[in-house]
Each structure stands twice: as structure tokens, then as C-alpha cells.
Amino acid sequence: MSDAHAGTPQEGAGTPVLALERVTGGYGGAEIIREVSVSVGAGEIVVLVGPNGAGKSTVMNAVLGRLELAGGRVSLQGRDITGTAPERVVRQGVCYVPQTANVFPNLTVNENLEMGAYIRRDDFRPRMQEMYELFPPLAGRRGTPAGYLSGGQRQMVAIAKALMVEPVVLLLDEPTAGLSPRFRADIFRVVREINARGVPVLMVEQNARQALGIADRGYVLVDGRNRLDGSGAALLADPAVGAMFLGGRGGGTAAGEGEPAP
């Protein structure tokens, strides 16, 4: 297990799909993250965990070109995309599912998926069918406005909408926030399935125990800086991570269900 800056791509390790190298930035002149390094390799699920206000979602915004950067570099498949406009980042294959306001509530499930395919110029109907196979609960709700769905089903629509463009990397910001345990399990299962189909995933998640349980690697951010990183299993077993997220007991206990300790 490593401390700060361990997310910097290692020599000889191959080019990461996505990498942030010592990124510093914020909004309106205020620095939210400081020299943060994170990388996502081909085929990986990488999870960002940390207390509220640690800068996890800000890392996502740095990738998306929504952050005022004071230093550092963001790269996609080895190409520098630092400060690239959000719409261009999306067109280069970065798909992002925000925590809230991530579907069009007045549009049907089918129409939401069509909106997700807006940059495609080919026949996206086969891809839409793949999404209904990936998310069986949506198959019978194609004509239902997304606003009438349960919270878990809306989150499925949001993820399916993002996947309509067959992303290079998928960014998920708190995908299980506010969901019941059953739907949380469904979302984590789908994340693993998406990854198994070849899509690297970078996920911000407060349900740390479950998220690290499916992660290849994870990063712990505290006060806008890298604090720890390692494999998901190693972080689950780390007493420091246990004290922050698992009710004071590491090793994947159920206590706290991944919520920050008081």
C-alpha cells in the first residue's frame, strides 16, 4: 500500500486509459484538490473513497474539463486532454454519470437511451438492445417516463444512457447514493458486468466496503490529497481505512456499510 502520488503511472506498467498526474485545482481560485494522482488501467475498476468534501467528485470534474487547474496533467489513452472542453472530452470517449439529475424525467426510457446516443451517426438500435439485456428491469418499461421509475431503475437508465456511445472509460459519481440495499447490490453487479465487457470504470462511492469489494484498485482522498492507495482487498484490510469507513474494524466487516465514521 502506498501514500500520496502513488497513482502516477509507473514506468513499464503500460499506458493507463485515464490518468491524472499531480493535479491541483478548484473553483473561483479556491484549491479543492492538491497534487492528486489517479490512474485507471485497461480492464480495471478503480474506486475513489474518502470523507465528504475530500475532493472525490472534483477529480471527476478535472477529467471532464470543468475545473480551473493550477497544475498537473490529465491524459486519456496517453493523449493530453488537460483543460479540454467537456463536450470534446465526451466525444473522445469519456462518459460520465452524475449523482443527481442524470436522466430526463419527462422522457421515456427509450427516449433517454436515444438521447444518450446523440453523438452517434450509425444505427444505434443494436446497442439499445444490448442495454435492455444488461438491465432486464428496464426492458418492460421502455415506454415509461423515467420520472415514474424507482430510484434504482432511474440509475440504471442513467448508466445505460451513458453506455450508448460505447465509452473508452466510464465515470460514475455515487451511483448507489440513496438506494435500497437490494438496488445497491444490483448496481454493483452491473458495474462488474460492464467492466467484464471491456469498459474501464472510475467510480466515486460512499459505500466503501461494497465498492472496494469489487474494485481492482482504490484511492483514499482526504482534504483534497492522496492519502492511501492499493488493491481493493488491501484497502479493505487496512486498519486506517477501517477506522474511517468500516466502523473502526477493517477487513470488510459490515459495520458502517461504507459510510464515513462520525
C-alpha positions as CSV (number, residue, x, y, z in Angstrom):
1,M,0.0,0.0,0.0
2,S,1.3,3.4,-0.9
3,D,0.9,7.0,0.1
4,A,0.5,10.2,-1.9
5,H,1.2,10.3,-5.6
6,A,1.2,6.5,-5.9
7,G,-1.5,6.9,-8.7
8,T,1.1,8.3,-11.1
9,P,1.6,5.8,-13.9
10,Q,4.6,3.6,-13.2
11,E,7.4,3.1,-15.7
12,G,6.9,-0.1,-17.6
13,A,3.4,-0.6,-16.4
14,G,1.8,0.3,-19.7
15,T,-0.2,3.4,-20.7
16,P,-3.2,3.9,-18.5
17,V,-6.6,4.5,-20.2
18,L,-7.0,7.5,-17.9
19,A,-4.5,9.3,-15.7
20,L,-4.4,12.4,-13.5
21,E,-0.8,13.3,-12.6
22,R,-0.3,15.7,-9.6
23,V,-3.5,17.7,-10.5
24,T,-4.2,20.8,-8.4
25,G,-7.3,22.9,-9.0
26,G,-10.7,24.1,-7.8
27,Y,-13.3,26.7,-8.5
28,G,-13.1,30.5,-8.3
29,G,-9.4,30.5,-7.2
30,A,-10.0,28.1,-4.3
31,E,-8.0,24.9,-4.5
32,I,-10.1,21.8,-3.8
33,I,-7.6,19.1,-4.8
34,R,-3.9,19.3,-4.4
35,E,-1.4,17.3,-6.4
36,V,-3.8,14.4,-6.8
37,S,-2.7,11.4,-8.9
38,V,-5.1,8.7,-10.0
39,S,-4.8,6.2,-12.9
40,V,-7.2,3.7,-14.5
41,G,-5.7,0.9,-16.5
42,A,-7.4,-1.2,-19.2
43,G,-9.9,-3.5,-17.8
44,E,-9.9,-2.0,-14.3
45,I,-12.5,-0.9,-11.8
46,V,-10.9,1.9,-9.7
47,V,-12.8,3.4,-6.8
48,L,-12.3,6.8,-5.1
49,V,-13.3,6.9,-1.4
50,G,-12.9,9.5,1.3
51,P,-14.9,11.7,3.7
52,N,-17.4,14.2,2.4
53,G,-15.5,17.2,1.0
54,A,-12.4,15.2,0.2
55,G,-12.4,16.2,-3.4
56,K,-13.6,12.9,-5.0
57,S,-16.2,14.5,-7.3
58,T,-13.8,17.3,-8.1
59,V,-11.4,14.7,-9.5
60,M,-14.2,13.7,-12.0
61,N,-14.6,17.4,-12.9
62,A,-10.9,17.7,-13.6
63,V,-11.2,14.8,-16.1
64,L,-14.2,16.5,-17.7
65,G,-12.6,19.9,-18.2
66,R,-14.8,21.6,-15.6
67,L,-12.1,22.5,-13.2
68,E,-9.8,25.5,-13.0
69,L,-6.4,23.8,-13.0
70,A,-3.3,25.3,-11.3
71,G,-1.1,22.4,-12.1
72,G,-0.8,18.9,-13.2
73,R,-1.9,16.9,-16.3
74,V,-4.9,14.8,-17.4
75,S,-4.4,12.2,-20.1
76,L,-6.7,9.8,-22.0
77,Q,-5.0,6.8,-23.7
78,G,-1.7,8.7,-23.5
79,R,-3.1,11.9,-25.1
80,D,-3.0,15.1,-23.0
81,I,-6.6,16.3,-22.5
82,T,-5.9,18.8,-19.7
83,G,-8.4,21.6,-19.8
84,T,-10.3,20.2,-22.9
85,A,-13.9,21.4,-23.1
86,P,-16.4,18.9,-21.7
87,E,-18.2,18.2,-25.0
88,R,-14.9,17.3,-26.6
89,V,-13.9,15.1,-23.7
90,V,-17.2,13.2,-24.2
91,R,-16.6,12.9,-27.9
92,Q,-13.2,11.3,-27.1
93,G,-14.9,8.5,-25.2
94,V,-15.2,9.7,-21.6
95,C,-18.8,9.1,-20.3
96,Y,-19.9,10.5,-17.0
97,V,-23.0,9.6,-14.9
98,P,-23.5,12.3,-12.2
99,Q,-25.1,11.5,-8.9
100,T,-28.2,13.5,-9.5
101,A,-30.2,15.0,-12.4
102,N,-28.8,12.2,-14.6
103,V,-32.0,11.3,-16.6
104,F,-34.6,13.2,-18.5
105,P,-37.6,12.5,-16.2
106,N,-40.3,13.5,-18.8
107,L,-38.8,11.3,-21.5
108,T,-39.4,7.6,-21.7
109,V,-36.7,5.1,-21.0
110,N,-36.4,4.5,-24.8
111,E,-36.1,8.3,-25.4
112,N,-33.5,8.6,-22.7
113,L,-31.4,6.0,-24.4
114,E,-31.8,7.7,-27.8
115,M,-30.6,11.0,-26.1
116,G,-27.5,9.1,-24.9
117,A,-26.7,8.2,-28.5
118,Y,-26.9,11.8,-29.8
119,I,-23.3,11.9,-31.0
120,R,-23.6,8.6,-32.9
121,R,-24.1,8.7,-36.7
122,D,-24.7,5.0,-37.1
123,D,-27.6,2.7,-36.3
124,F,-27.7,2.6,-32.5
125,R,-30.6,0.2,-32.2
126,P,-28.4,-2.9,-31.6
127,R,-26.7,-1.0,-28.8
128,M,-30.0,-0.1,-27.3
129,Q,-31.0,-3.8,-27.3
130,E,-27.7,-4.6,-25.5
131,M,-28.7,-2.1,-22.8
132,Y,-32.0,-3.8,-22.3
133,E,-30.2,-7.2,-21.9
134,L,-27.8,-5.6,-19.5
135,F,-30.6,-4.0,-17.5
136,P,-33.5,-6.5,-17.6
137,P,-35.8,-4.4,-15.3
138,L,-35.9,-1.7,-18.0
139,A,-36.9,-4.0,-20.8
140,G,-40.6,-3.9,-19.8
141,R,-40.5,-0.2,-19.0
142,R,-39.3,1.2,-22.4
143,G,-42.4,3.4,-22.8
144,T,-42.4,4.6,-19.2
145,P,-41.2,8.2,-18.4
146,A,-38.0,7.9,-16.4
147,G,-39.5,10.1,-13.6
148,Y,-42.0,7.3,-12.8
149,L,-39.4,4.7,-12.2
150,S,-37.9,3.7,-8.8
151,G,-34.6,5.3,-7.8
152,G,-32.7,2.2,-8.7
153,Q,-34.3,1.9,-12.1
154,R,-33.6,5.6,-12.8
155,Q,-29.9,4.9,-12.0
156,M,-30.0,2.0,-14.5
157,V,-31.4,4.3,-17.1
158,A,-28.6,6.9,-16.4
159,I,-25.9,4.3,-16.7
160,A,-27.4,2.8,-19.9
161,K,-27.8,6.2,-21.4
162,A,-24.0,6.8,-20.8
163,L,-23.1,3.5,-22.3
164,M,-25.0,4.2,-25.6
165,V,-21.8,5.7,-27.0
166,E,-19.6,2.7,-26.1
167,P,-17.2,4.7,-23.9
168,V,-13.4,4.4,-23.6
169,V,-13.9,4.9,-19.9
170,L,-17.0,5.2,-17.7
171,L,-17.1,7.7,-14.8
172,L,-19.7,7.0,-12.1
173,D,-20.3,9.6,-9.3
174,E,-22.0,8.0,-6.3
175,P,-24.1,5.5,-8.3
176,T,-25.7,3.9,-5.2
177,A,-26.5,7.1,-3.3
178,G,-29.9,6.8,-1.6
179,L,-30.7,3.4,-3.0
180,S,-32.0,0.4,-1.0
181,P,-29.6,-2.4,-0.2
182,R,-31.2,-4.5,-3.0
183,F,-30.7,-1.9,-5.6
184,R,-27.2,-1.1,-4.4
185,A,-26.3,-4.8,-5.0
186,D,-27.9,-4.6,-8.4
187,I,-25.8,-1.5,-9.4
188,F,-22.6,-3.1,-8.1
189,R,-23.4,-6.2,-10.1
190,V,-24.0,-4.2,-13.2
191,V,-20.7,-2.3,-12.7
192,R,-18.8,-5.6,-12.7
193,E,-20.7,-6.8,-15.8
194,I,-19.9,-3.5,-17.6
195,N,-16.3,-3.9,-16.7
196,A,-16.3,-7.5,-17.8
197,R,-17.4,-6.4,-21.2
198,G,-14.2,-4.3,-21.5
199,V,-15.1,-0.9,-20.2
200,P,-12.7,0.6,-17.6
201,V,-14.6,2.2,-14.7
202,L,-13.6,5.1,-12.3
203,M,-16.2,5.3,-9.5
204,V,-16.7,7.7,-6.6
205,E,-18.6,5.9,-3.9
206,Q,-19.5,6.4,-0.2
207,N,-20.5,2.7,0.2
208,A,-16.8,2.0,0.6
209,R,-17.0,-1.7,1.8
210,Q,-19.0,-2.8,-1.2
211,A,-17.2,-0.6,-3.7
212,L,-13.7,-1.7,-2.6
213,G,-15.0,-5.3,-2.7
214,I,-15.4,-5.1,-6.5
215,A,-12.5,-2.8,-7.2
216,D,-9.2,-3.8,-8.7
217,R,-7.7,-0.7,-7.0
218,G,-8.8,2.1,-4.9
219,Y,-7.6,5.6,-3.7
220,V,-8.4,7.2,-0.4
221,L,-8.6,11.0,-0.6
222,V,-8.6,13.2,2.5
223,D,-8.6,17.0,2.5
224,G,-8.1,17.1,-1.3
225,R,-5.0,15.0,-1.3
226,N,-4.0,11.4,-1.9
227,R,-3.8,9.6,1.5
228,L,-3.7,5.9,0.6
229,D,-4.0,3.6,-2.4
230,G,-3.8,-0.1,-3.2
231,S,-5.8,-3.0,-4.3
232,G,-9.4,-3.1,-3.2
233,A,-8.7,-6.1,-0.9
234,A,-5.7,-4.4,0.7
235,L,-7.6,-1.2,1.4
236,L,-10.4,-3.2,3.0
237,A,-7.9,-4.9,5.3
238,D,-6.1,-1.7,6.2
239,P,-7.0,-0.6,9.8
240,A,-6.8,3.1,8.9
241,V,-9.4,2.6,6.2
242,G,-11.5,0.6,8.6
243,A,-11.4,3.4,11.1
244,M,-12.6,5.9,8.5
245,F,-15.3,3.8,6.7
246,L,-16.0,0.5,8.4
247,G,-16.9,1.3,11.9
248,G,-13.4,1.1,13.2
249,R,-12.9,-2.6,12.1
250,G,-11.1,-3.3,8.9
251,G,-11.2,-6.5,6.9
252,G,-14.5,-6.0,5.1
253,T,-16.9,-6.0,8.1
254,A,-20.4,-5.0,7.6
255,A,-20.3,-2.2,10.2
256,G,-20.9,1.2,8.9
257,E,-21.9,-0.1,5.4
258,G,-19.2,2.1,3.9
259,E,-20.4,5.4,5.4
260,P,-17.7,7.7,6.9
261,A,-17.2,7.3,10.6
262,P,-18.6,10.2,12.7
